[in-house]
Amino acid sequence: MLIAIDSSGRYTVWYMSLIISIALLLVGLFLVTYGSDWLVDGASSFSLKAGIKPLVIGLTIVAFGTSMPELVVSITAALNGNPDIAVGNVVGSNIANILLILGVSTWFSSIKVQPSSRKKELPLLLFASLLLLALSLDAVFNLGVINNFSRLDGVILLIVFGFFLRYVYTMMKNSKVSATEASETEKIPLYSNAKSFTLIFMGLVGLVAGGKLFVTNAVDLARAAGLSELLIGLTIVSIGTSLPELATSINASRKGHSDLVIGNILGSNIFNILWIVGVTSLIQPIPISGNVLVDMAISIIVSALLLVLIRINKEKIITKKAGIVMVSSYVAYIIFIYMRG
């Protein structure tokens, strides 16, 4: 934690604290980068040897692993009485995942979107985003009640999450592929199951530990600079906790694994809403501020525009040009919340 300065005798302590925070932030970035590489390689190899399509692995193992930092940060923030960080982290991460991460991923290769993602996973994400906003509008449906995510709201989100897991399980049973053929097509190296599990475990540890280090020290630096809690949650924390998705998606895109990119992003966003907000509000009800409602609406618009963008494209791909527009839109969003906050 950075120390406030009142006397000249404490400048050395403050300076060393600043250096340590920056150093730990860089260590976190290093762990996230290498962890994502191990996770992509291990998960890809395991999925093919098990006869499971990479899209399913992206929606489950990879999505769950890359969403762990959001889970840790949201629960910790809620228990510590920082509701704007708890919710802003999830909403901001979902916006960053689509506009920033998916946008940057297209710079390495065009992202092809499978029919199931267009017809099922993306509409499910849109439904989850709408449900999140609806559950937060307590003051609209019950006059005089403060907007919040109650424990009942958490139960509802977790029930919907259960249906999502059932859908993924059904997809897993009905989408077997030949390991050799898929390996040649996707250009994915095949490892032994032991090595695959080792890579997955090391990747998850690197992502979670690295994300935690990055977020903790980035928040310390931001607070020392006098930034508001909501601004920290929507920008530094959300981008920081999205680093696993960013690193994993870039590595997957660079290696030509479009299904892992889409599965990771859509799965992470669904996990963030249904699992993370559900579990967090079940542990500790979360008050909702007016500005967060605006960001929830923006998240819905972003998800809807992505669905429209993919459906009107004849080749069903997200190109580099579209990616540039998406990243530019994210920059505009950051400027908007900075001016607002």
Secondary structure, DSSP 8 states (H G I E B T S, - for coil): ------SGGGHHHHHHHHHHHHHHHHHHHHHHHHHHHHHHHHHHHHHHHTTB-HHHHIIIIIHHHHHHHHHHHHHHHHHTT-HHHHHHHHHHHHHIIIIIIIHHHTTTS-EE--HHIIIIIHHHHHHHHHHHHHHH-HHHHSTT---EE-HHHHHHHHHHHHHHHHHHHHHHHT-B--HHHHHHHHT-----HHHHHHHHHHHHHHHHHHHHHHHHHHHHHHHHTT--HHHHIIIIIHHHHTHHHHHHHHHHHHTT-HHHHHHHHHHHHHIIIIIIIHHHHHHS-EE--HHHHHHHHHHHHHHHHHHHHHHH-TT-EE-HHHHHHHHHHHHHHHHHHHHH-
